[in-house]
């Protein structure tokens, strides 16, 4: 089996054109044709439905089956290349979402420094959803992550570090009842974290279920800015308590008729990762919190 033949085959199915596929790879059209023929010879079956007009590509049932396997093989080949390159570079690409980073890193900084790990980590800063995609695609090795769901994807292993709660917050300048219902907030201006954060999923559920939090006046990826705006009484918000460890001028509202899902703080990595000593030490340090 030739990995390059599989690349040609997958791209051919995507572009539906021999000439476009050849142009994409910078090769001749017969190169693509021969690649398909080699695969058909190897697997002893036709992969492409032969039609009377040129540059038309429809897969046979066998072709669809091989396509599904080919995509998995190419992904593993891509991950293998990425993993081996980072082994050669002796660098560990690690994902850091902002809220979790500011909460956890001070707790482990001394251990990372004392074990000579700070200089070995190449930080990649982004929201949890983007970091999970980067992890899946092999662009990073491990990541801190915040999520409302335990991953069920067999591609990942993870260690849950902490379980926190979501809070509805407002400026301390505001007066609210000691207990309130979520619909009491119907007319409030709302500030939220944008789609790069899992917070927006919770907000969308509130909107759908209660028709509350509909007056979103501002979205941002910067949680510190969001907290500052709430403190200045520009609106209410929803945020994980992870971001509220040492914050003045903000109150947590006691909503008694709604329970939000937990916020899982975890260290996550691909199941195929063969952790070297430094990567394993990082995993151990964070997992022992």
Secondary structure, DSSP 8 states (H G I E B T S, - for coil): --HHHHHHHHHHHHH--HHHHHHHHTS-HHHHHHHHHHHHHHHTS--B---SSTT---B-HHHHHHHHHHHHHHHHHHHHHHHHHHHHHT-EEEEE-HHHHHHHHHHHHHHHHHTT-GGGEEEEE--HHHHHHHHHTTS-SEEEEEESS----TTEEEEEEEEE-EEEEEETTS---SSB-GGGGTT--EEEE-TTSTHHHHHHHHHHHHS-S--EEEEES-HHHHHHHHHTTS-BEEEEGGGGTT--SEEE--B-S-----EEEEEEEETT----HHHHHHHHHHHT-
